[in-house]
Amino acid sequence: MPQHPVLYALLLGAVVCLVIALKILVRGALYKPRKKPKPLRLQVSARNNHGAADLFSFVVRRPWYARWRPLPRFSSGQSVSLALPGQKLKRRYSLARWHHSPRFYELGIRLENQGRFTPELYSHAQSGAWLDVEPPSGHFVLPSSPKPVAVMIAGGIGITPLLAMIDEWRNNRSDIECVHLYWQVRHTHEWIYEDELSRLAKSCPTLHVNYLASRPTSGIGQRLSVNDLLQNLDQTGYDRTKLGFYICAGNSLLDAVTQELENNGIASDAIHFERFGIHINSNATGSFELEIDNQKIQFDGHQNLLEALEDGDIAISSDCRTGTCGECRVHCISGQVEQLINPEFQCNANQFLACCVLPLSDLKISVI
């Protein structure tokens, strides 16, 4: 035994602290940022084409020997990225139904004949086919403290995340007293979930579904009017401060609705929305040279800068493709761009999102 136990204890404590410090330093030196979860290899178990040739839906599950394992949970309104096995090209789509412990994911999709991905997906996603599916993510979800009345506005296939929200509300969200859904389409055959919504409305008296078609096969066309919508809701007795709005639509309908809501005094924090694509007619034309981190590629007829970068095999992260996630952010060293939309993700000076711009000149940029 040492003659000075206090000194011995202090020395032992110092050694222990030194070992802990060395471990922390080594761990820090070897630290690697967490990578995204690997995609799930899931199988199409059911496929439906809905009346019109450009609308289809399908269900994906784990392989038969692993179907006892639930899929990753998600919040209603979230989406997944899909890719064909062995291919880099991917696109993000909202999940159409919600389950507390999901055994499958359901997606409803519109075929874009001029698109780069959906024509291949449309042909490939038949019963028995395999898809690489990234775990669900996204910011378009029901808030933790929602308004008592949920007003949901869908444009076309934008119904999918809202249908999932209705599922979660009916099963898990008593903090929302009632839901008013407005579904705007061009043609009546686009109401691909009409039967399911009608069944839900019959079993749930606090779910009110309104169908609007601007070009019906018979009768008079109807277009969504925010003023009429608000006046109808006023008659329910709810103060407008009790309304929360959830919108998923294309750019023209989404921008028009959000602007009219704000013009009618609806607070911006009561308006939640998601775009399901950036399809904007632009006057910007031309072929430009893009220099990215000492690599040079050509922009020529692409839908946006991100598409050109991908065609040029430039390594750039991307996810939502609608200006929300911010993953495709780049730094502009020289050149000019046209902003297609005002993205939700706010960039710093001299930065922009590649999915949201078109070049107006030669560009020199760096990937962040």
VEXMIBA-343122 format. One record per residue (C-alpha): z, y, x; residue number from 1. Coordinates in steps of 0.2 Angstrom, whole numbers, plus 5000, padded with zeros to 4 digits. Example, Ala and Ser with C-alpha at 12.3 -4.5 7.8 and 13.67 -1.06 7.14 Angstrom:
! VEXMIBA-343122
+------+------+------+-----+
!    Z !    Y !    X !  nr !
+------+------+------+-----+
! 5039 ! 4978 ! 5062 !   1 !
! 5036 ! 4995 ! 5068 !   2 !
+------+------+------+-----+
END
This chain:
! VEXMIBA-343122
+------+------+------+-----+
!    Z !    Y !    X !  nr !
+------+------+------+-----+
! 5000 ! 5000 ! 5000 !   1 !
! 4996 ! 5017 ! 5007 !   2 !
! 5010 ! 5029 ! 5011 !   3 !
! 5003 ! 5043 ! 5001 !   4 !
! 4998 ! 5036 ! 4984 !   5 !
! 4993 ! 5054 ! 4977 !   6 !
! 4981 ! 5057 ! 4991 !   7 !
! 4974 ! 5039 ! 4989 !   8 !
! 4971 ! 5043 ! 4970 !   9 !
! 4962 ! 5059 ! 4974 !  10 !
! 4951 ! 5051 ! 4987 !  11 !
! 4947 ! 5037 ! 4975 !  12 !
! 4943 ! 5050 ! 4961 !  13 !
! 4931 ! 5059 ! 4973 !  14 !
! 4922 ! 5043 ! 4977 !  15 !
! 4919 ! 5039 ! 4959 !  16 !
! 4913 ! 5057 ! 4956 !  17 !
! 4901 ! 5056 ! 4970 !  18 !
! 4894 ! 5039 ! 4964 !  19 !
! 4891 ! 5046 ! 4946 !  20 !
! 4883 ! 5062 ! 4954 !  21 !
! 4871 ! 5051 ! 4964 !  22 !
! 4867 ! 5041 ! 4949 !  23 !
! 4863 ! 5056 ! 4939 !  24 !
! 4852 ! 5063 ! 4953 !  25 !
! 4842 ! 5047 ! 4955 !  26 !
! 4840 ! 5045 ! 4936 !  27 !
! 4833 ! 5063 ! 4936 !  28 !
! 4821 ! 5060 ! 4950 !  29 !
! 4815 ! 5044 ! 4941 !  30 !
! 4814 ! 5052 ! 4924 !  31 !
! 4798 ! 5050 ! 4915 !  32 !
! 4795 ! 5059 ! 4898 !  33 !
! 4795 ! 5048 ! 4883 !  34 !
! 4778 ! 5042 ! 4878 !  35 !
! 4772 ! 5042 ! 4860 !  36 !
! 4776 ! 5025 ! 4852 !  37 !
! 4762 ! 5013 ! 4853 !  38 !
! 4751 ! 5011 ! 4838 !  39 !
! 4754 ! 4996 ! 4827 !  40 !
! 4740 ! 4983 ! 4825 !  41 !
! 4740 ! 4981 ! 4806 !  42 !
! 4728 ! 4972 ! 4794 !  43 !
! 4719 ! 4978 ! 4779 !  44 !
! 4726 ! 4967 ! 4764 !  45 !
! 4717 ! 4976 ! 4750 !  46 !
! 4703 ! 4988 ! 4748 !  47 !
! 4696 ! 4998 ! 4733 !  48 !
! 4681 ! 5009 ! 4730 !  49 !
! 4684 ! 5022 ! 4717 !  50 !
! 4670 ! 5025 ! 4705 !  51 !
! 4661 ! 5038 ! 4717 !  52 !
! 4655 ! 5030 ! 4733 !  53 !
! 4664 ! 5043 ! 4743 !  54 !
! 4682 ! 5039 ! 4738 !  55 !
! 4691 ! 5023 ! 4744 !  56 !
! 4708 ! 5017 ! 4747 !  57 !
! 4716 ! 5002 ! 4756 !  58 !
! 4733 ! 4995 ! 4761 !  59 !
! 4738 ! 4989 ! 4778 !  60 !
! 4752 ! 4977 ! 4783 !  61 !
! 4759 ! 4967 ! 4797 !  62 !
! 4750 ! 4951 ! 4801 !  63 !
! 4756 ! 4937 ! 4789 !  64 !
! 4768 ! 4929 ! 4801 !  65 !
! 4777 ! 4946 ! 4803 !  66 !
! 4777 ! 4953 ! 4786 !  67 !
! 4796 ! 4950 ! 4784 !  68 !
! 4798 ! 4965 ! 4796 !  69 !
! 4798 ! 4982 ! 4787 !  70 !
! 4786 ! 4995 ! 4794 !  71 !
! 4793 ! 5011 ! 4802 !  72 !
! 4801 ! 5022 ! 4788 !  73 !
! 4794 ! 5039 ! 4784 !  74 !
! 4797 ! 5054 ! 4773 !  75 !
! 4785 ! 5057 ! 4759 !  76 !
! 4771 ! 5068 ! 4764 !  77 !
! 4770 ! 5062 ! 4781 !  78 !
! 4754 ! 5054 ! 4788 !  79 !
! 4747 ! 5041 ! 4801 !  80 !
! 4733 ! 5042 ! 4814 !  81 !
! 4721 ! 5028 ! 4812 !  82 !
! 4709 ! 5021 ! 4825 !  83 !
! 4697 ! 5006 ! 4826 !  84 !
! 4703 ! 4993 ! 4838 !  85 !
! 4697 ! 4997 ! 4856 !  86 !
! 4691 ! 5014 ! 4851 !  87 !
! 4699 ! 5031 ! 4857 !  88 !
! 4693 ! 5041 ! 4842 !  89 !
! 4706 ! 5043 ! 4829 !  90 !
! 4710 ! 5053 ! 4813 !  91 !
! 4726 ! 5057 ! 4803 !  92 !
! 4728 ! 5053 ! 4785 !  93 !
! 4742 ! 5056 ! 4773 !  94 !
! 4751 ! 5040 ! 4766 !  95 !
! 4748 ! 5039 ! 4747 !  96 !
! 4764 ! 5030 ! 4742 !  97 !
! 4782 ! 5030 ! 4748 !  98 !
! 4795 ! 5016 ! 4749 !  99 !
! 4813 ! 5016 ! 4756 ! 100 !
! 4809 ! 5001 ! 4766 ! 101 !
! 4790 ! 5000 ! 4767 ! 102 !
! 4781 ! 4983 ! 4769 ! 103 !
! 4764 ! 4991 ! 4768 ! 104 !
! 4755 ! 5008 ! 4770 ! 105 !
! 4743 ! 5014 ! 4757 ! 106 !
! 4730 ! 5027 ! 4761 ! 107 !
! 4717 ! 5036 ! 4750 ! 108 !
! 4702 ! 5044 ! 4759 ! 109 !
! 4686 ! 5053 ! 4755 ! 110 !
! 4671 ! 5048 ! 4765 ! 111 !
! 4664 ! 5062 ! 4775 ! 112 !
! 4646 ! 5057 ! 4778 ! 113 !
! 4643 ! 5069 ! 4792 ! 114 !
! 4660 ! 5065 ! 4800 ! 115 !
! 4662 ! 5056 ! 4816 ! 116 !
! 4676 ! 5044 ! 4810 ! 117 !
! 4676 ! 5041 ! 4791 ! 118 !
! 4659 ! 5033 ! 4790 ! 119 !
! 4665 ! 5020 ! 4803 ! 120 !
! 4681 ! 5018 ! 4794 ! 121 !
! 4673 ! 5016 ! 4777 ! 122 !
! 4662 ! 5001 ! 4784 ! 123 !
! 4676 ! 4994 ! 4794 ! 124 !
! 4691 ! 4994 ! 4783 ! 125 !
! 4688 ! 4979 ! 4773 ! 126 !
! 4700 ! 4966 ! 4768 ! 127 !
! 4705 ! 4956 ! 4783 ! 128 !
! 4700 ! 4970 ! 4796 ! 129 !
! 4712 ! 4976 ! 4809 ! 130 !
! 4717 ! 4994 ! 4812 ! 131 !
! 4728 ! 5003 ! 4825 ! 132 !
! 4740 ! 5014 ! 4816 ! 133 !
! 4752 ! 5026 ! 4824 ! 134 !
! 4769 ! 5027 ! 4816 ! 135 !
! 4771 ! 5040 ! 4803 ! 136 !
! 4775 ! 5058 ! 4807 ! 137 !
! 4772 ! 5076 ! 4801 ! 138 !
! 4780 ! 5092 ! 4795 ! 139 !
! 4774 ! 5092 ! 4777 ! 140 !
! 4790 ! 5084 ! 4768 ! 141 !
! 4802 ! 5088 ! 4755 ! 142 !
! 4815 ! 5100 ! 4762 ! 143 !
! 4833 ! 5095 ! 4763 ! 144 !
! 4838 ! 5108 ! 4751 ! 145 !
! 4824 ! 5110 ! 4739 ! 146 !
! 4822 ! 5121 ! 4724 ! 147 !
! 4826 ! 5113 ! 4707 ! 148 !
! 4808 ! 5113 ! 4701 ! 149 !
! 4795 ! 5106 ! 4712 ! 150 !
! 4777 ! 5113 ! 4708 ! 151 !
! 4764 ! 5102 ! 4716 ! 152 !
! 4746 ! 5107 ! 4718 ! 153 !
! 4733 ! 5095 ! 4724 ! 154 !
! 4715 ! 5098 ! 4728 ! 155 !
! 4704 ! 5082 ! 4727 ! 156 !
! 4711 ! 5069 ! 4739 ! 157 !
! 4725 ! 5080 ! 4743 ! 158 !
! 4734 ! 5071 ! 4729 ! 159 !
! 4740 ! 5057 ! 4742 ! 160 !
! 4755 ! 5065 ! 4750 ! 161 !
! 4761 ! 5073 ! 4733 ! 162 !
! 4760 ! 5056 ! 4725 ! 163 !
! 4771 ! 5049 ! 4739 ! 164 !
! 4783 ! 5064 ! 4736 ! 165 !
! 4784 ! 5059 ! 4717 ! 166 !
! 4788 ! 5042 ! 4723 ! 167 !
! 4803 ! 5048 ! 4734 ! 168 !
! 4809 ! 5060 ! 4720 ! 169 !
! 4810 ! 5047 ! 4707 ! 170 !
! 4819 ! 5035 ! 4718 ! 171 !
! 4829 ! 5045 ! 4730 ! 172 !
! 4829 ! 5064 ! 4726 ! 173 !
! 4841 ! 5069 ! 4712 ! 174 !
! 4842 ! 5086 ! 4719 ! 175 !
! 4825 ! 5090 ! 4711 ! 176 !
! 4827 ! 5092 ! 4692 ! 177 !
! 4808 ! 5091 ! 4687 ! 178 !
! 4791 ! 5090 ! 4694 ! 179 !
! 4775 ! 5099 ! 4688 ! 180 !
! 4759 ! 5092 ! 4696 ! 181 !
! 4742 ! 5101 ! 4695 ! 182 !
! 4728 ! 5091 ! 4701 ! 183 !
! 4711 ! 5100 ! 4703 ! 184 !
! 4695 ! 5090 ! 4706 ! 185 !
! 4677 ! 5094 ! 4704 ! 186 !
! 4672 ! 5078 ! 4694 ! 187 !
! 4683 ! 5067 ! 4683 ! 188 !
! 4680 ! 5051 ! 4693 ! 189 !
! 4690 ! 5059 ! 4708 ! 190 !
! 4706 ! 5056 ! 4698 ! 191 !
! 4708 ! 5040 ! 4707 ! 192 !
! 4727 ! 5039 ! 4703 ! 193 !
! 4725 ! 5044 ! 4685 ! 194 !
! 4731 ! 5028 ! 4678 ! 195 !
! 4746 ! 5027 ! 4690 ! 196 !
! 4751 ! 5045 ! 4686 ! 197 !
! 4750 ! 5043 ! 4668 ! 198 !
! 4761 ! 5028 ! 4669 ! 199 !
! 4774 ! 5037 ! 4679 ! 200 !
! 4774 ! 5052 ! 4667 ! 201 !
! 4777 ! 5040 ! 4652 ! 202 !
! 4792 ! 5033 ! 4660 ! 203 !
! 4799 ! 5049 ! 4667 ! 204 !
! 4800 ! 5064 ! 4655 ! 205 !
! 4803 ! 5076 ! 4669 ! 206 !
! 4786 ! 5073 ! 4677 ! 207 !
! 4773 ! 5084 ! 4670 ! 208 !
! 4755 ! 5080 ! 4675 ! 209 !
! 4740 ! 5092 ! 4673 ! 210 !
! 4722 ! 5087 ! 4676 ! 211 !
! 4709 ! 5100 ! 4680 ! 212 !
! 4690 ! 5096 ! 4683 ! 213 !
! 4678 ! 5110 ! 4687 ! 214 !
! 4663 ! 5100 ! 4683 ! 215 !
! 4667 ! 5087 ! 4670 ! 216 !
! 4655 ! 5075 ! 4663 ! 217 !
! 4658 ! 5082 ! 4646 ! 218 !
! 4668 ! 5097 ! 4639 ! 219 !
! 4672 ! 5113 ! 4647 ! 220 !
! 4676 ! 5114 ! 4666 ! 221 !
! 4694 ! 5120 ! 4671 ! 222 !
! 4699 ! 5129 ! 4687 ! 223 !
! 4717 ! 5131 ! 4693 ! 224 !
! 4724 ! 5149 ! 4689 ! 225 !
! 4740 ! 5153 ! 4698 ! 226 !
! 4743 ! 5167 ! 4685 ! 227 !
! 4742 ! 5154 ! 4670 ! 228 !
! 4752 ! 5142 ! 4680 ! 229 !
! 4766 ! 5154 ! 4683 ! 230 !
! 4766 ! 5160 ! 4664 ! 231 !
! 4767 ! 5142 ! 4658 ! 232 !
! 4782 ! 5138 ! 4670 ! 233 !
! 4790 ! 5154 ! 4664 ! 234 !
! 4790 ! 5147 ! 4646 ! 235 !
! 4801 ! 5132 ! 4653 ! 236 !
! 4815 ! 5144 ! 4655 ! 237 !
! 4816 ! 5142 ! 4674 ! 238 !
! 4818 ! 5158 ! 4684 ! 239 !
! 4804 ! 5160 ! 4697 ! 240 !
! 4816 ! 5159 ! 4711 ! 241 !
! 4820 ! 5141 ! 4706 ! 242 !
! 4802 ! 5136 ! 4710 ! 243 !
! 4797 ! 5127 ! 4726 ! 244 !
! 4778 ! 5124 ! 4729 ! 245 !
! 4770 ! 5110 ! 4738 ! 246 !
! 4751 ! 5111 ! 4741 ! 247 !
! 4739 ! 5100 ! 4749 ! 248 !
! 4720 ! 5105 ! 4748 ! 249 !
! 4705 ! 5111 ! 4757 ! 250 !
! 4705 ! 5128 ! 4765 ! 251 !
! 4697 ! 5138 ! 4751 ! 252 !
! 4709 ! 5132 ! 4737 ! 253 !
! 4724 ! 5132 ! 4748 ! 254 !
! 4721 ! 5149 ! 4755 ! 255 !
! 4718 ! 5156 ! 4737 ! 256 !
! 4733 ! 5148 ! 4730 ! 257 !
! 4745 ! 5153 ! 4743 ! 258 !
! 4739 ! 5171 ! 4743 ! 259 !
! 4740 ! 5172 ! 4724 ! 260 !
! 4758 ! 5165 ! 4724 ! 261 !
! 4763 ! 5178 ! 4737 ! 262 !
! 4755 ! 5192 ! 4727 ! 263 !
! 4765 ! 5186 ! 4712 ! 264 !
! 4781 ! 5188 ! 4722 ! 265 !
! 4784 ! 5170 ! 4727 ! 266 !
! 4794 ! 5170 ! 4743 ! 267 !
! 4785 ! 5162 ! 4758 ! 268 !
! 4799 ! 5150 ! 4762 ! 269 !
! 4796 ! 5142 ! 4744 ! 270 !
! 4778 ! 5138 ! 4748 ! 271 !
! 4775 ! 5122 ! 4758 ! 272 !
! 4758 ! 5116 ! 4762 ! 273 !
! 4746 ! 5105 ! 4772 ! 274 !
! 4728 ! 5106 ! 4775 ! 275 !
! 4718 ! 5090 ! 4775 ! 276 !
! 4704 ! 5097 ! 4786 ! 277 !
! 4696 ! 5112 ! 4793 ! 278 !
! 4679 ! 5114 ! 4785 ! 279 !
! 4673 ! 5132 ! 4786 ! 280 !
! 4656 ! 5139 ! 4787 ! 281 !
! 4655 ! 5150 ! 4802 ! 282 !
! 4642 ! 5162 ! 4808 ! 283 !
! 4646 ! 5157 ! 4826 ! 284 !
! 4631 ! 5148 ! 4833 ! 285 !
! 4624 ! 5145 ! 4850 ! 286 !
! 4627 ! 5134 ! 4865 ! 287 !
! 4640 ! 5138 ! 4878 ! 288 !
! 4647 ! 5131 ! 4894 ! 289 !
! 4665 ! 5126 ! 4894 ! 290 !
! 4674 ! 5125 ! 4911 ! 291 !
! 4691 ! 5116 ! 4909 ! 292 !
! 4701 ! 5113 ! 4925 ! 293 !
! 4686 ! 5112 ! 4936 ! 294 !
! 4676 ! 5101 ! 4924 ! 295 !
! 4661 ! 5108 ! 4915 ! 296 !
! 4654 ! 5102 ! 4898 ! 297 !
! 4643 ! 5109 ! 4885 ! 298 !
! 4647 ! 5116 ! 4868 ! 299 !
! 4632 ! 5113 ! 4856 ! 300 !
! 4634 ! 5112 ! 4837 ! 301 !
! 4651 ! 5105 ! 4837 ! 302 !
! 4663 ! 5108 ! 4822 ! 303 !
! 4676 ! 5115 ! 4834 ! 304 !
! 4681 ! 5117 ! 4852 ! 305 !
! 4692 ! 5101 ! 4851 ! 306 !
! 4677 ! 5090 ! 4846 ! 307 !
! 4667 ! 5097 ! 4861 ! 308 !
! 4681 ! 5093 ! 4873 ! 309 !
! 4683 ! 5075 ! 4866 ! 310 !
! 4664 ! 5072 ! 4867 ! 311 !
! 4665 ! 5078 ! 4885 ! 312 !
! 4679 ! 5065 ! 4889 ! 313 !
! 4691 ! 5079 ! 4893 ! 314 !
! 4709 ! 5072 ! 4892 ! 315 !
! 4718 ! 5083 ! 4879 ! 316 !
! 4731 ! 5078 ! 4867 ! 317 !
! 4728 ! 5080 ! 4848 ! 318 !
! 4735 ! 5074 ! 4832 ! 319 !
! 4735 ! 5084 ! 4815 ! 320 !
! 4718 ! 5093 ! 4819 ! 321 !
! 4723 ! 5106 ! 4806 ! 322 !
! 4733 ! 5119 ! 4816 ! 323 !
! 4751 ! 5112 ! 4813 ! 324 !
! 4756 ! 5101 ! 4827 ! 325 !
! 4751 ! 5112 ! 4842 ! 326 !
! 4746 ! 5097 ! 4853 ! 327 !
! 4729 ! 5103 ! 4857 ! 328 !
! 4735 ! 5120 ! 4864 ! 329 !
! 4724 ! 5127 ! 4878 ! 330 !
! 4726 ! 5143 ! 4889 ! 331 !
! 4711 ! 5154 ! 4889 ! 332 !
! 4706 ! 5161 ! 4906 ! 333 !
! 4690 ! 5170 ! 4901 ! 334 !
! 4679 ! 5171 ! 4886 ! 335 !
! 4680 ! 5174 ! 4867 ! 336 !
! 4682 ! 5162 ! 4852 ! 337 !
! 4682 ! 5164 ! 4833 ! 338 !
! 4698 ! 5159 ! 4824 ! 339 !
! 4693 ! 5147 ! 4810 ! 340 !
! 4710 ! 5148 ! 4802 ! 341 !
! 4727 ! 5156 ! 4805 ! 342 !
! 4736 ! 5140 ! 4811 ! 343 !
! 4754 ! 5136 ! 4807 ! 344 !
! 4758 ! 5133 ! 4825 ! 345 !
! 4760 ! 5150 ! 4834 ! 346 !
! 4753 ! 5151 ! 4851 ! 347 !
! 4758 ! 5163 ! 4865 ! 348 !
! 4746 ! 5176 ! 4871 ! 349 !
! 4730 ! 5170 ! 4879 ! 350 !
! 4732 ! 5153 ! 4870 ! 351 !
! 4724 ! 5145 ! 4855 ! 352 !
! 4723 ! 5128 ! 4847 ! 353 !
! 4706 ! 5119 ! 4851 ! 354 !
! 4705 ! 5112 ! 4833 ! 355 !
! 4705 ! 5129 ! 4826 ! 356 !
! 4692 ! 5139 ! 4836 ! 357 !
! 4674 ! 5140 ! 4839 ! 358 !
! 4668 ! 5148 ! 4856 ! 359 !
! 4658 ! 5164 ! 4855 ! 360 !
! 4654 ! 5164 ! 4873 ! 361 !
! 4655 ! 5153 ! 4889 ! 362 !
! 4674 ! 5149 ! 4891 ! 363 !
! 4685 ! 5145 ! 4905 ! 364 !
! 4701 ! 5137 ! 4899 ! 365 !
! 4715 ! 5125 ! 4905 ! 366 !
! 4723 ! 5111 ! 4895 ! 367 !
! 4742 ! 5114 ! 4893 ! 368 !
+------+------+------+-----+
END
